[in-house]
């Protein structure tokens, strides 16, 4: 005998659901209507969500009774919190008003999973049937939750992918990821209370890329934001798509000139197979942190050196950038002549050896300026620059502002 606990504030709705369960599953289930959670002894918990704190209650039940199958019931007014159910990997989700056929079908599936001791992933098709009108506002939380799972490589089967097609109209599932970070210059200037740097970035991207790509998705994390989109089939990379690259460069320029927002974008490669999209995310992150082939503000993963010897040298530089590195020293690590190494390095990285080492040092300088109280003199000495003045001049040449000015900027926090 399985015990199902139903916790709802709406007495009429509660009675209706209890009647459905007794009529359909009365011989194999006991319906518990107590308002006090019995986490240790129940098999299925149906709980109405009214506030974010209710999700905390669910999490507590999961810790006490990991075998309990928890199914939240949401009012449309709190639908925006629904991705929490997906993050918690709950087996099902109901949206009020409940549909009898869908409710019984879902509960039956969960009871069968209990009897066979099986896991059953969230059924996106069931959710889609419950979303009112399936408009963009209502399906957006489920789109975002699914995309986050896709980027974490948690979606492993075509079946789950097919279920989510309902939430992505046409060919809307992205095939490429852009990794965005940035800072705001002149933060001391007063801004309207509603001004938000992250929102300004989203609006500007929508303005320039929206006419080219019908579906843009933004996923915000604390210190970075992801832009996901679908590149037309004719192009092997975003770099080859002239209109798309031009739009991104326009975004970068407009934000800097009109909003004093400086952004830096790393671009992954295209993956036509959605289950492989997580690779584009990893590549975009790597591109953002790699010395640029052409532009500091827009870096592509497919421009990162793929020659094994140069990759080995790049790793050596990243590990020894504070030392007095020379072409002869690094070339010797891979048994190449300095002259041949210099030509090959420039061909593969787009930068001379000296420029590349300088970029690696400047990236560390940016972190030190942002996260420590070390003086500019101390940072210059630590990173191997001859003098503080030389360090400041090089920093301004590449970053567009002096180290002291950069230290006065504010890093954009996206959530």
N, C-alpha and C positions, 0 to 999 in steps of 0.2 A: 504494500500500500504506500503510495507516494503522498507526501504532504505538500500542499501548495498553499502558501500564505499570500493573502491579498491585502495590501495596505493602500486605502484610498480615502480621501476626505468626502468625496461626493457620494452620499449614501445611496441615491437612486442608481447611479452608474455602478456602484459596488454591488448592489443587489442584482442588477442585470447580468453582470459578468459572472457572479457566483452561480446564478441559475444556469447560464450557459455551460459552465464547467460541471455542475452536478448532473445535468441532463446528458452530457456527452461522455464524461469520465467518472461518473459516480461509483462504478464498480472497482476502479483501480486507484482512485485518488480521494484524499480527504482535504476539503477546503477549509483553511484556517483563516478566520476573519479578524483575529485579534489585532489591535493597533500597536501592540508591543512586539518588536522584532524577536523572532525565535531563531536566531541565526544558526545555532548548533544543530537543530533537529529538522529543518525544512529542506525539501529537495528543489522546489522552485519558488522563487520570490517574485511576485508581481507588485511593483511599488510605484506609486504616482510621484512624479517629480514636479515640485513647485518652485524650489529655489536651488541655487548652486550647492547649498549645504546638503541637500538630499543626495547629491552625488557622493559626498563625503560619507554619508551613512552606508551607501552601497559599497564603498571601498572597505569600510570596517567589516561588513558582512563577508566580503570576499576573503579577508584575512582570517576570519574565524572559521568559516566553512567554505573551503575551496571547491567542494563538490557541488555546492548549491548553484543552480542556474538562475541568474538574476535577469529579470526582464523589466526594464523601466517603461513607464507609461507617461508620455509627455503631452502637455497642452501645446497647441500651436504657438502660444505666446512665449514659450521657453525653448522653442525648436533650435535656436542658435546654439544651445549647449549640447545638442545631440552628438557632436563628434566625440564627446567624452565616452559615450557608450562604445564607440569604435576603438578608441584608445585603450579602453579597459578590456577589449575583446569579449564583450558580452554577446550571448548567442542570438538575441533578438531585441527588437525595439518596437513599441507601439506608440502611435500618435492618435490622440483623441480627435474626433469621436471614433471609437473602435468599431470595426466591421466584423460582424459575427463570423463569417466564413473564414476570413483571414486570421482572426484570433484563434479559432479552433484548429485550423490547419497548422499554425505556428506552434501552438501548445502541444499538439499531437507529435510534431517533429521533435520537440524537446523531450517529451516523455520517451519516445523511441530511442533517442540518443542516450538518455539516462539508463534505460534497460540494457542497452548494448555497451554502455560505458564508453561512448564515443564523444569526441569534440565536434561541435557543429559551428562553423563560422557564421558571422552575421550575414543574413540574406538581404542583399541590396534591393532585389526585386520586390520583396515584401515591403521595404521602406518606401520605395517609389510609389507603390499602390496607395500608400497612406498620405503622401504629401499632397496638400490641397493645391489643385490646379497645376502642379509641377512647374511653377514659375521660377525664374532665376533666383529670386530672394530666398525661396524656401529650399531649393535643392543645393544652394551654395555651401552650407555646412557639410553636406555629405560629399560634395565634390572635393572640398579641401581635406576632409578626413581621409578620403580614399587616396588622394595624391600624396599625402604625408606617408601613408603606409606603403605606397608604391615606391617612394624615394628611400624608404628604410629597407627595401627589399623584403617586405613582409607579404606581398601578393605573389603567390607562387604558381597559381593555376589559371588556365584559360577560362575555366568555368566561372571563377570569381570575377575575372575581367569582363566576361560577357554580361554578367549580372549588372555591372555598373554602367553599361552602355546607356541605360535609361537616363542617367544623370548627365551624360555628355552628348549634346546634340550633334548630329552629323559626324564629321571628322574632328571633333573637338579635343580628344585626348592628346596632350602635348607630346612632342618628340624631341624637345631640347630644353635645357635648363640654363638660366643665367643667374649668377651669384652676385648680389649687389651689397656693397658696404659704402659708407661715406661719413662725412662730417659736415657740420654747419659752421661757416666762418662768421665772424662778428656776432656771436651769441648775445653780446651785451645790448645789441639793438632791440628795442621793444618790438614784439610781434603781437598781432591780435590774439586774443585768448584762444580762439579756435584754430590757430595756425599750428600745423603739425608737419614736420619734415617728411616723415614716411608717407603721409597722405599726399603731399605735394609731389613726391616722386611717382606715386601710383597714377595720379592725375596726368602728369606730364608724359609718362609712358603710354597711357591710354590715348592721349591726344595725338602722339606721333606714330605709334604702332597700331592703334586701334583700327584705322582705315585699311591697314594691310592685313591684319590678322583678326578674324571675327571673334575669337575666344582667347582672352588673356587671363592667366591665373596668377595670383600673388599669394605666396605663403610667407608669413612673417615669423621670424625667430628673434631672439633678443638683439643680437648684434649684426644680423644680416637678413636680407629679404631675398626670396627666390622669385624670379619671373619665369613662368612656364608658358610655352607657346608651341604652335605647330608650324614648322617651316614648310613652304610649298614643296611638293615632291620633286620638282625639277632641280633643286639645289642640294649639293652634297654637304654643305655647311652654311651656317649663318654668314660666315665671312665671304662666301661666294654669292650671297643674296644681297646685291647692291642696295636695293630699296630698304631692306631691313637693317643693314648696317648703317646706312645713312640716317635712318630714323633714330637708332640708338645714339649716334653721335649728336644728333640734334637735341635729344633729351639731355645728354651730358652738358652740352653748351648752354642750353636754355636755363637749366637748373643753376648752373654756376653764375651766369650773368644776371639773371633776374631774381634768384632766391638766395644766392650765396651758399648753395648746397653743392658740395663736391662729391660726386659718386664715382666708384670704381667697380667695373663689371668684369667678372670672369665668365667665359662662355664654354659650356661643354659641347660635346659632339652630338650629332643627330642619331637617334635610335628609332627606327621605324617600328620595332617591336616594343609595345608599351611595357612589357615585363622587364625590359632592360633599361628603362629610363633612369633607374637609380645610378647607373654608371655615368650618365650625363651630369648628374648632381655632383658626384665625386670629382669628375673632371673639371667642372666649373669652379669648384672650391680650389682645386689645385692650380687652375689657370689664374685665379685671383691672387694667389700667393707666389706666383712665379715671375721673375723679372720679365718685362714685356718684350715682345719681338718688335713691335712698332710703337704702340700707344700705351702710356701708363694707365689711361682711363678705361681701356677696352682690350682685354687679353683673351686669346683663344687657346683652347687646349690643343687644337690640331697644329698650333705653331710651336708647341714645346718640342725640343729636340728629341728625336727618336733614335739617334745613333747611340749605341750602347756605351761607347768610349766617352762620348760627351756627357751622357747621363752620369757616368761614374765620376767624371771631373766636376760636374755640377754638385754632386753629393759631397765631394771633397771640399769644394769652395764653401758650401753651406755649413760644414763642420769646422772649418779653419779660417773663416772670414776675418777674425780679429788678428790673425798673424800677417806677416809681411809676405803676401802671396805674389809670386812672379809667374810669368808664362813658362819659364824654364822649369820651375818647381812643379807646377801642375801638369805640364806636358809629360814630365818624367814619371808621373803616377800611372800613365797608360803607355809608356815607352814610345812616345811620338816625338819627332823633332819639334822644337819650338815654332819654326816657320810653318810647317804643315799643320800643327795643332792650331795655330792662330787662324789660319784660313778656314779650317774645318769648323772651329768654334764659332766664327762669325757667320758661316753659312748656316749652321744648325740653330743658333740662338738669335740671330739678327743683331747681335751686339758684339763689340770687341770684348776681349778678355777683361780689360780694365773697366769698361762700362758695366759689364755683368757683375764683377766683384763689387763695384760701387753701389749698384742697385741692391744687392744682397745686404750690404752694410746699412744702406738707407732704410730698408724694411725693418731691420732691427732697431734703428734709430727712432723710427716712428713709434714702435712699441714702447721703447724706453721713455720717450717724451710723453706718451699718453699715460703710462702706468707707473712711472717712478718720479721721484723728486730730484733725480740726479741733475746736476748743472749741465749746460751745453758743453762746457769745457770737459767735464768728466765723461760725457757720452762720446765726444770726439776722440778722446784718448783711448777709451775702451774699445772703440771700433777701428782703431788704427789710422785715423786721419792725422795728417801731420800737424795741423794747427786748428784751433776752434774756428778761425776766420775762413779757412779753406773748407771745413765741414759745412759751415753756414752757407757759403757760396754755392757749393755743390747741392746741398739740400734745396735751396731756393730755385736752382736751375731746373731740377727735376720735379719738385713738389709744387712749385709756383708761389711759395711763401717761405719766409725764414723759419728756422726751428722755433724761435720764441713766439712767432705768430701762430705756428701750428699748435703749440702747446696751449694757446688761448682758445682754440676751437673746441667744439663739442661733438663727440662721436654720436652718430645717430643710433638711437635705441628704437627698434621697430615694434616691440610689444611691451 
